[in-house]
Structures are given as structure tokens and as C-alpha cells.
Amino acid sequence: MTFQPKGGMCAACRHALRDCSSLPFSSMPVLQRDGQTTIVRCTQFQHQRRK
């Protein structure tokens, strides 16, 4: 099974350019399951506009 962060969150995250591949996506809240892929809400997400 592949765990993947929700793409829209990544695009709006202040860490968008960081390599987040080492984050524990398998332990993050599940938003959607689609076959072998599980979309999760990244717990490290920080909106770009917030300080």
C-alpha cells in the first residue's frame, strides 16, 4: 500500500520545496483510499501565508 499526502495541501504548504519523503505518512489521518493508494492529511502541513 502506498501512502501519499493530499497534493493540494503540498502545493499550499510553506515546506513545498522540502523533500518530505521521510515523513511517516502511514501514521497520518486517512482522507481517501483508492485501490493501493491511501491519501492522507499531512500532520506537518503549515500554510504558506501563516507566520
Summary of the structure (lengths in Angstrom):
residues: 51
radius of gyration: 11.0
end to end distance: 34.8
largest distance: 37.1
contacts: 106
relative contact order: 0.37
helix: 18%
strand: 29%
